[in-house]
C-alpha cells in the first residue's frame, strides 16, 4: 500500500495539522528507524500534530480509514516499539511539536507538561522554578516525557523516587476512538474507581496516546555527594547496598553496579574518561547521597558508610567526588558503558530485574551457563542494583564477527538468559518495555491468566487494533 491509495486520509490529515506537518516523501529515517538501528520500517505518513485536539482529530481520521497508528516521542526506545513496520501502511504520529510546559504549581509541587517535551528541558524547567524532577536516564537529552511514561522508564534514581509511573499524578490521553480523557489531576488521593492513569503508563501506545502529564516535583537537595567504590564480588555489592540504606536512609538516591569488563570497554574506547579503580576489583559501585540538611551532614553520612564497609570487607577502595564536576565525571563514565559497548560491536542486550537478594546467585549461575554454551563469550553486566535492574548484555568472543554472532546466536542467548530469569522469579523487561522485540517472549514468560487479562484490556479499549498493533500483545 502506498500513500497514493489513501489520498482522502492524507488530505484530511493535512487539513488537521497543516500541509507541512504530514510527511510522506524524502528521508524519514529519523521516524522509521529504531534507536539501535536494528529495524528500518516504512510509513504511510508521519503526522506531527501541535495540540491534543489535532491528535484526537488525526486518530479519528485514521480510525475511519482503518489505518493503524504508531505513537512516537523521541524515538529513543530500545525494544523497537515506536517505529512502523515494513508494510508502508501505518501512520507515525509524532508528538515532538507538543513540547510546552503548561503549568507549574509550586504549592502543590506539580508540573504539567506536554508529551513531546524533552526530559532534560523538563528537568531544567523544574530547576528554574527551584525544584527537582528526579527522572534521569542516559537519553534525557533526546527522549520525551510521553515516551518515558509510555514505557514506564526507570533510570538512575529509582531507588529513591521510583519509576516514571511513581512520578505521575495525572494524564491527558487520546483514546483509540479519538476521544480525549482529561485526567490531568494533581491529586495525590483519588479513589474513585479503576486507576486509568496506571493503565496507560507502561502501555507503550497500545491503548491510547499520552498527550500531557501532571508530574511530581521535589525540593532541591541541599547537597548531593557521589562515591565510586571497588567491591570484591556481587555479594559484597549487595551488602554495601544494605549498609547504604542503613547509613543514608532516604538520602540514597542512586546505586549502580558495573562489571570489570563493562568498565574496561569504556577505558578502551573512551580513555579520556579515566575510569577509576576498575582494574582492582571485579565490580565497581557508583552511589549517590542526596541530603536535605547540608553538605557537611551528607559527607559525615558517607564517611560513616565507607568506614563500616571497609571494616566489613565489602569495599576494597573508594573515591568520593570533591565537587559537582567530579560527580558528573563519574556518572558520565557509567552512562558511557552502552556507547562503549556499541563501539566494540553489535551485541545482545537484556533489561532484566531480579530481587536484589537473589542477584549474586543469578549472575553466578547465568554467567556459568553462557560460558558453558559459548566459548569465549564476553558479559557486559551493569545496571541499577539499587532497584534490582541489570543490563545483562552479551558480547561476541573477542575477534569474532559481532554481526554474525547477533544473527546466529541471539535466539539461543535470549532463551538461556530468560529461562534463568524465570527460574529466579524475575522479569525479562525492567524498564525498556516490551515493544516488538519481546512480544513473542511475553507469551512464554508471562502467566496465561495475566496474558488473558491484558488481551481483554486491549480488546476493550482498542477493539479495531489500530493503536501500535503487534506491540506487547497480539490480537
VENPE-V897672 format. One record per backbone hydrogen bond with DSSP energy under -1.0 kcal/mol. NH is the residue of the N-H (numbers start at 0). CO is the residue of the C=O. If there is no record, write none. Layout:
[[NH:CO] [NH:CO]]
This chain:
[[4:1] [5:2] [9:5] [10:6] [11:7] [12:8] [13:9] [14:10] [15:11] [16:12] [17:13] [20:17] [21:18] [22:45] [30:27] [31:27] [32:28] [33:38] [36:33] [40:31] [41:84] [43:89] [45:22] [46:91] [47:20] [54:50] [55:51] [56:52] [57:53] [58:54] [59:55] [60:56] [61:57] [62:58] [63:59] [64:60] [66:61] [68:465] [69:90] [71:92] [87:41] [90:67] [91:44] [92:69] [93:46] [94:71] [97:94] [98:96] [101:111] [102:111] [104:109] [109:104] [110:214] [111:102] [112:212] [113:99] [114:210] [115:97] [116:113] [118:142] [119:139] [121:117] [122:118] [123:119] [124:120] [125:121] [126:122] [127:123] [128:124] [129:126] [130:125] [131:217] [139:136] [141:138] [142:138] [144:116] [145:114] [147:143] [148:144] [149:145] [150:146] [152:147] [155:135] [159:156] [160:156] [161:157] [163:152] [166:163] [167:164] [168:213] [169:213] [170:182] [171:211] [172:180] [173:208] [174:178] [177:174] [180:172] [182:170] [182:180] [184:182] [195:193] [198:194] [199:195] [200:196] [201:148] [202:199] [203:149] [205:202] [208:173] [210:171] [211:171] [212:112] [213:169] [214:110] [215:166] [216:108] [217:131] [221:290] [222:290] [224:288] [226:286] [227:318] [228:284] [229:316] [230:282] [236:232] [237:233] [238:234] [239:235] [240:236] [241:237] [242:238] [243:239] [244:240] [245:241] [246:242] [247:243] [248:244] [250:247] [251:248] [252:287] [253:287] [255:285] [256:382] [257:283] [258:380] [259:281] [262:258] [263:259] [264:260] [265:261] [266:262] [267:263] [268:264] [269:265] [272:269] [273:270] [279:276] [282:230] [283:257] [284:228] [285:255] [286:226] [287:253] [288:224] [289:250] [290:222] [297:293] [298:294] [299:295] [300:296] [301:297] [302:298] [303:299] [304:300] [305:301] [306:302] [307:303] [308:304] [309:305] [310:306] [311:307] [313:308] [315:229] [318:227] [320:225] [326:322] [327:323] [328:324] [329:325] [330:326] [331:327] [332:328] [333:329] [334:330] [335:331] [336:333] [339:335] [340:336] [341:337] [342:338] [343:339] [344:340] [347:393] [351:389] [352:426] [353:387] [357:354] [358:355] [361:357] [362:358] [363:359] [364:360] [365:361] [366:362] [367:363] [368:364] [369:365] [370:366] [371:367] [372:368] [373:369] [376:373] [377:394] [379:392] [381:390] [382:256] [383:388] [384:382] [385:254] [386:383] [387:384] [388:383] [389:351] [390:381] [391:389] [392:379] [392:390] [393:347] [394:377] [399:396] [404:400] [405:401] [406:402] [407:403] [408:404] [409:405] [412:408] [413:409] [414:410] [415:411] [416:412] [417:413] [418:414] [419:415] [420:416] [421:417] [422:418] [423:419] [424:421] [425:420] [426:352] [429:350] [435:78] [436:78] [437:433] [441:437] [442:438] [443:440] [444:440] [445:441] [450:446] [451:447] [452:448] [453:449] [454:450] [455:451] [456:452] [457:453] [458:454] [459:455] [460:456] [461:457] [464:461] [467:68] [470:467] [471:434] [472:470]]
